Amino acid sequence: MRRSAEAGRPADAVEQRIYSAVFDSVMAQRLAPGTKLPEAALCTLFGVTRSVVRKVLQRLAHDHIVELRPNRGAIVAVPSAEDSRQIFEARRALEAAIVALVAARATAADLQALREQLQQEQAAMHRFDQPAWARLASAFHLRLAELAGNGILQRCLAETVSRSSLIVALHEPPGNAPCEHEEHAAIVEAITQGDAARAAALMHQHLHALEQHLRLDRTVSEPSLAERLGLR
C-alpha cells in the first residue's frame, strides 16, 4: 500500500500547505483566472485524499480565490468588472488606514525591513523577473498590514490583495508592472517621516493608478490550442 506523501503530518498543516500553494500561485500570477483545479490532480500532487482537497477548495472559495462550479469542478475565480471596482474601492480605504497606523507605530527595525524589501523589488525589476516582481509587490502591501498591528485589518487586506491579484492577472495589459517601485519607495519615505496623512494620500494615489491601468472593458477569452502553441 502506497504511503501518503503527507502521512504523519497534522491535518491542519497539510491543508494549510495546499491552501498556501494555491494562494501564493495566484498572488504571483502563476495561476491565472479561470485555471481549472482538478481534484484528482491535486490529490496526486500533494498525496492526500479527495476529502482533504475538497476542504481546502471550500476554504479558497470562502476567501473568493476559487469558484466551485456544480458538476464541473473548481477554477481560479474570475472577477467581474463590477467586482473589480468594488474591490479596489475597499482596498483604498483599508490601505489608507493601514499606512496611517504604520506611520505611528513602525520601529527603526520595521523601517529597515521595508527598505530591504524595496531593494528586493528593485532587483526583480532590473532582471525583468515578472513573477517575482508581482509576488514582491503584493508582499509589500501585506507587510505593511502586518506592521499596522491590527489583525482584523491584516486579514481583510490579505483577502482583498489576493482578489486584486486575480483582477490584475485578468485585466492588466501585457508588460505593465503590478505596482510601481518608485511609488512604494515614496510611501515608505512618508512612513519614515511619521507623516500619516501623506502616506495615506500616496497609497490612495498608488492604488488608484493601478486600477486605472486595468482594461476592465476588455473581453478575455480562453486561448485556443494554436494560441497556446504560438501558432496564431
Secondary structure by P-SEA (a helix, b strand, c coil): ccccccccccaaaaaaaaaaaaaaaaaaccccccccccaaaaaaaccccaaaaaaaaaaaaaaccbbbccccccccccccaaaaaaaaaaaaaaaaaaaaaaaacccaaaaaaaaaaaaaaaaaaaacaaaaaaaaaaaaaaaaaaacccaaaaaaaaaaaaaaaaaaacccccccccccaaaaaaaaaaaaacaaaaaaaaaaaaaaaaaaaccccccccccccccccccc
